[in-house]
């Protein structure tokens, strides 16, 4: 079984050719809310990041993969970050960049593939993600993929002068 290949999409490592795609994503202000980014990134910094993206997840505590449609077009990114090997947990972040690619099942399949990968290859026991309470598409995505709402962080994120609640979702690997 190919862990990172699904019916509609596949996940792959970042390539130097992804510079323009990642530059665009990291510098799109509407995405800053979900990534905790507050400043733009230069091409130079992104190029350096790509040069080091091969480093071991246990060393850098992060794994970023490109979400590609089966016609090999990049449609988004999925991140495993804040890896805690001792506690066998990690955070997840996902972004389907272009609205025209949302609602096609790419995000759901990417979440399923990365969870299987984390559980079977990395020995992760639990994955978690924070979603702002007003992000209904992401709430639906995580709940559809069996993530459970385990709490609400009140007034957690400040966006345009207003605080937003963040819902904490968790997926526990119950297969031992």
FENLINMO-V715908 format. One line per field, one symbol per residue. phi: phi as a letter, one per 40 degrees, with the letter a starting at -180 (. if undefined). psi: psi as a letter, one per 30 degrees, with the letter a starting at -180 (. if undefined). burial: + if it has 16 or more other ideal C-beta (glycine too) atoms within 10 Angstrom, else -. A space follows every 50 residues. Layout:
# FENLINMO-V715908
phi = ???
psi = ???
burial = ???
This chain:
# FENLINMO-V715908
phi = .ccbbbcbaabbccbdccdcccdcccbcdcccdcbgcbbcbcddccccdc cbccccdcccgabbbccbcccgccbabbbbafcbdccfbacbbaacccdc ccgbgccccccccccdccccbbgccabaabbccccddcdccccccgcbcb ibccfcbcbfgbcbcbccbabbcccb
psi = kjegkaefllkllklefgeeeeeeefgjeffeeffgkfllkleeeeeeee fgfflkefefgkjkkkkklfggkkfakkkklhkjeefhlllkkkkjekef fkgggeeeeeeeeeeeeeeeffgkekklkkkkfgieeeeeeeefggkkkf lkjkhekjkhgkkklkkkkkjkjgj.
burial = ---+-+--+++--+---+--+++-+++------+-----------+---+ --+---+----+++++++-----+++++++--+-----+++++++++--- ++---++++++-+++-+++--+-+++++++++--+--++-++--+-+--- ------+------+-++++-+++---
